[in-house]
Amino acid sequence: MSSGVLVVVPTYEEAESIGPLVSGVLDAQPQVDLLVVDDGSPDGTADLVQQLSDVDDRVHLLRRSGKQGLGSAYRAGFAWGLERGYEQLVEMDADGSHRPQDLGALLAASDAGADLVLGSRWVPGGGVVNWPWYRRAISRGGTWYAQLMLGIDVRDVTGGYRVFRRSTLERLDLDQVASQGYCFQIDMTRRTLAAGLDVVEVPITFVERAHGRSKMSGAIVREALWRVTVWGLQRLLRRGS
């Protein structure tokens, strides 16, 4: 059993990035543990993580049989961590876009009592590096639309660098979360706010990946668009009833 911090990192074909990411996190925050949830990467990502785990008991691997989506990977990682008693569970990308040096500030906000801490690119002090204009437009446009439809005051609702307290995840019914792509981040934020819990944004610098390819796709954008639209319409109907 653990009472500490677990960093959950979903992977699919991240063999070039996962080693530097693991070492960067553990160098920056030596007290944390790290769980890689690999969706059957054909490039040997899981085997590389297993080698790291064999020599460092802070590194753990959860192998899955195939590509099942970001939301599914995080739910599996959260369940793994909750079963083992971790008190803070961190979401972090595998591709190096989330800087390990920003993790300390996120954990400090969680330690101060925030139920959910969002690493935010769009609050003062935050930013992005090496992003093309259309990625900025998708991110900021997605946040604006979610704010409008869901009635939430969050500047970076789609970001994936965040810290949940154990008590927060236990309040949410994770089995009811069906979102799979980056919409999962919007879904978890809205559920946390709907539960009356405290959400805090902390500025981070997001750096575009140096290796591999982005998992962003038209299907992911479409899923977020239709789910947010449905949630928004449901909210308006509840208000009107």
Beta strands, then each sheet from edge to edge (+ up, - down):
strand 1: 5-11
strand 2: 33-38
strand 3: 59-63
strand 4: 88-91
strand 5: 116-120
strand 6: 127-129
strand 7: 162-165
strand 8: 199-203
strand 9: 205-207
sheet 1: 3+ 2+ 1+ 4+ 7- 5+ 8+
sheet 2: 6+ 9+
end
